[in-house]
């Protein structure tokens, strides 16, 4: 089961006694103070970028339903879904396929990754790990295109999520991504650092991109 990240954010800020309600203007929801409330409830925010037909190993892994357990309670994993999810919806065999005919160059997931790079963006699939959901931040992008099948994706991402959780728990102030990069370098994992920009701008523009394609940015229900 997955639900829109907008619904997750609305729930988080309502718990903090903000008068949120049904927010039509995402700019009113994704403000630094409200995102800071969400940051207190979710330690790290990631974006898993893939093309359903081009990256079937990743899509199959997401459909399998283990991502919530694999990532743990302190990592929020977002991804683009090809249908709206204002309330919880199940992932099935046909999930992500509505965008299957789209050209890879214009697929929403590609556009969301490209927004993070001023220059040439790396190819999909990959995992984006943001430094700070509530502030101007850069991110690291870990390519996943070398993984051969769904089980290899699961095994690899379980270790990656463990690296993220450990680095976040032990990081010095403002050094989370630096420490994560050191850990990945020691394990022989190549990654790229994105440009620095306000997370709220990426979220607002990201929702515009997916919704003009009749989709949503979602997370698994088990992560709430």
N, C-alpha and C positions, 0 to 999 in steps of 0.2 A: 504494500500500500504506500502511495506517495501523496504529498500534498504541496500546494504552492508555497514557495518561500515567503510570499506576501502574507499568507495566512499564519505562518510560523511567527513572523515578525509582529503581526497584529496581536497575536496571543501573548507574546512575550511582553510587549509594552502595556497591554491591558492588565497583566498581572502586576505591573509596577504602578498601577492606578493612573495611567495616562488615559485621557478620553480619546480613544482611538476609533472605535466603531468600524464601520465599513468604509475604509479609506479609498476614495476614488483617485486622489492625486498622490502618486507614489513619492513625490518630493516632500509631502507632509509626513509621510511615514518614515522614509529613510533619511532622517535628520541625524546629526552626530550624537545628540543626547539619547535618542531612541535606539540607535544602533549600539550605543554604549550599554544600554540595558540588555540588549540581546547578547552582547559580548560577555556579560557577566554570567549568562546562562549556557553559552556555548563557547568553549575555549578557542577553537580554530575553525575557520571556514575554508572549504575547498570547493573547486569546481572540476568535475570530471567531464572532459570534452571528448566526444566521439561521434562518428557517423554510423548510424545503425547498419547500413548495408556494407559500408567500407570497413567497418570495425566490428564485425560480428562477435568476436571474442569478448570485447568489452560489453557490447549490448547484451549478450547472453549472460554475462556475469551480473549485470545490473538486474536483469529480469529474474535471476535465480533467487533473489531476496536475502542474501547474506551480508549485504553491504553495511547494514546497521550494526550487526554483531562484529563484523570485521573492523570497522572504524572505531567503535566504542562510543561512550556517552559524551566525550568532550570534543568530538570532531563532527562538524556539520558538513556533509557532502552534498553539494548541489549538482544538478545536471538538467539539461534541456529536454522537455517532454513535448511530444507533438500533439497535445491536447490540453485544454484548460483543466486545472485541478484546484478550484477554490475550496473544495472539500476532498477528503481522502478518496482516491481512485486506485483500483488494482492495476498492476502491471501484468500484461499477458503476452502471448506470442505475437500479437499484432502491434504491441507498443513500439513506438519510434518509427514504424514503417510508413506513416503518412508523409514523412519528409523524404522517403526513400528515392523518389524520382528527382529530387532537387539536385542541382549540380553541386559538386563538392565545394566549389569556390564560393557559393552563396548559402550553404547550409548554415542555419543559425548558430550551431556550436562553433563553427569556424569564425563567424563574425564576432562572437563573444570573446574568443581568444585573441583575435586580431586587435580588438579594442585595447588590449593591455600592452601592445607593442607599438611604438612609433615607427619602427623599421619593419623589416621582414619578420613575420611571426613564424614560429616553428610549426611543423605539420602535426595533425592529429593522428592518433589519439594521444591524450596526455592528461595529467592531473595538475591543476593550478592550486597552489597553497598560498593564501593571502596572509600578510603579516599582521594586519589589524583591520577588523571589519568596520570599526567605528572612526577611522581616521584616514588621512592621506597615507597611502601605503604602496609598497611594491609587493611583488609576489615571486614565487619560484615556479617554474614549469618543468615538470618531469615527464619526458616522453614515455609512451607505453606501446609503441608500435612494434617492438621486438617480441612481444608475448604471443606464443603460438596457439594457445587454446584457452578456454574458459577457466580450467583448473590452474593453469599457469598464471592467468590474470589474478585469480583469487589468492594464490600463494604469494605472489609478488606484492599485491596491494596490502595484504595483512602485515607484511614486514614494513612496508612504506608507512602505513598508518601507525604502526608501533614506533617507528622513528619519529614521526610527527608528534605523537603524544609525549614521548620522552623529551624531545627537544623543547617543546612548549612548557612542560612541567619544570624543566631545569634551567630554562633560558634566563640570562641576565636581562635587565630592562632594555628593551629595544633591540635585542640581539637574537630573537627567535629564529629568523630566517638565516642569519649568519651561522648559528649553531646547527641548524638543520642542514645547511649546505655542507658544513664540515663533516657531519655524520654520513651524508650521502657520498661525498668524495672519498671518504675512507672505505666505503663499501663498493667503490667503483661505479657509482651511478652518475651519469652526466645529466646536468640540468641547465636551464637558462633562467636568468633574472629578468623580470619584466621592468617596464618603466614605472615610475611612481605617479600615482594619481589618487583622487578621493574615491574610496570604495563606494560611496553613495552614488557617484556619477556612473560608475560601471553598472551598478544594480539598476538604476533608473533606465539607462540606455539599453541594458540587457533585456529588461522586461519589454521594452518597446520592440526590440528586434524579434523576440520569440512570439510576442502577441500579434505582430503584423503577419506572422506565419501561423496564426491560430494555435499557438502552443503556450508553454509556461516554463518557468524555472522552478524546479521542485526539489524536495528532499524526501527520503524515506521516512515513513511514519514512526519507525522504531527509534529514530534519532531525537524525537521530541521529548 
